[in-house]
Amino acid sequence: MKCATSETTALVGPSGSGKSTTIALLQRFYDPLKGKILLDGHDIKVLNLKWLRSIMSLVQQEPALFNLSIRDNIAYGDNSRVIKQNQIEDAARMANIHDLIISLPQVYWHFSSSLFKFHLSIL
């Protein structure tokens, strides 16, 4: 597989086609048994792991939330810097979830573990 420089690449396919395995290899959750994965001609095994993962974005099929506030879960996507509240809210607006968050008793400080209970109670 080759990806063009400065372009977005999406992996799309049926269940079992290797999308998750490819991402796990690219993000070095494990290394290939044979061959190499190259980024600009460099074996990714020699690249700084934190930097390598920071240049990739991943949208999982099943979202995972940590037992943290909604704000902290959103900010967790970029732990290389301090994220300001207006940036958190902008990200929530782009994800179309801001209105739900501001309807919660503790808004962005609402704990995600109780968010699932909230959703079940309003269904």
C-alpha positions in Angstrom: 0.0 0.0 0.0 1.3 3.5 -0.8 -0.2 6.7 0.5 0.4 10.1 -1.2 2.1 12.8 0.7 -0.2 15.4 2.3 -3.3 13.4 1.4 -5.9 11.6 3.5 -5.9 7.9 3.3 -8.9 5.9 4.4 -9.1 2.1 4.9 -12.5 0.8 4.0 -13.6 -2.8 3.6 -15.7 -5.6 5.0 -15.2 -7.1 8.4 -12.1 -9.3 8.5 -10.4 -7.6 5.5 -7.4 -6.4 7.7 -8.2 -2.7 8.3 -7.6 -2.9 12.1 -4.5 -5.1 11.6 -3.1 -2.6 9.2 -3.7 0.3 11.6 -2.2 -1.7 14.5 0.9 -2.3 12.4 1.2 1.4 11.3 0.8 2.6 14.8 3.3 0.0 16.0 1.1 -1.8 18.5 3.0 -4.8 17.1 5.6 -5.3 14.4 5.4 -7.3 11.2 6.8 -10.9 11.3 8.2 -10.4 7.8 9.0 -7.3 5.8 9.1 -3.6 6.8 6.8 -0.7 7.0 8.4 2.4 5.5 7.5 6.0 6.0 9.3 8.3 3.6 11.8 5.5 3.1 12.5 5.0 6.8 11.7 1.8 8.7 9.0 2.9 11.2 10.8 0.8 13.9 13.5 3.5 14.1 11.1 6.4 14.4 10.0 8.0 17.7 6.8 6.1 18.6 5.1 9.2 20.2 5.8 11.3 17.1 4.7 8.5 14.8 1.4 8.1 16.5 0.9 11.9 16.6 0.9 12.2 12.8 -1.9 9.8 12.4 -5.6 10.1 13.1 -7.9 7.1 13.7 -11.7 6.9 13.9 -12.6 3.7 15.6 -15.8 1.8 14.8 -16.6 1.5 18.5 -15.7 4.6 20.5 -13.9 4.1 23.8 -14.4 6.6 26.7 -12.1 6.7 29.7 -13.6 7.1 33.2 -12.9 10.8 33.0 -15.0 13.9 32.4 -16.3 14.5 28.9 -13.9 17.5 28.6 -10.9 15.3 29.6 -12.0 12.6 27.1 -12.1 15.1 24.3 -8.8 16.7 25.3 -7.1 13.2 25.5 -6.9 13.2 21.7 -4.0 15.6 21.9 -1.8 15.2 25.0 1.1 17.1 23.6 -0.3 20.4 24.9 -2.8 22.1 27.2 -6.2 22.2 25.4 -8.3 25.3 26.1 -12.0 25.1 26.9 -13.0 26.9 23.7 -11.1 24.3 21.7 -12.9 21.5 23.5 -16.2 23.1 22.7 -15.3 23.7 19.1 -14.3 20.0 18.7 -17.7 19.0 20.3 -19.5 21.2 17.9 -17.7 19.7 14.9 -18.6 16.2 16.3 -22.3 17.4 16.6 -22.4 16.6 20.4 -22.1 20.0 22.0 -25.9 20.4 22.5 -26.2 17.1 24.3 -23.2 18.0 26.5 -24.6 21.3 27.6 -27.9 19.7 28.5 -26.1 17.5 31.1 -26.0 18.6 34.8 -22.2 19.1 34.9 -21.9 20.0 31.2 -18.3 19.3 30.1 -17.3 18.2 33.6 -19.9 15.4 33.5 -18.2 12.0 33.9 -18.4 9.8 30.9 -19.2 6.6 33.0 -22.5 8.2 34.0 -23.2 9.4 30.4 -24.2 5.9 29.4 -26.7 5.7 32.3 -28.0 9.1 31.2 -28.5 7.9 27.6 -30.4 4.8 28.7 -32.7 6.8 30.9 -33.8 9.1 28.1 -34.5 6.4 25.5 
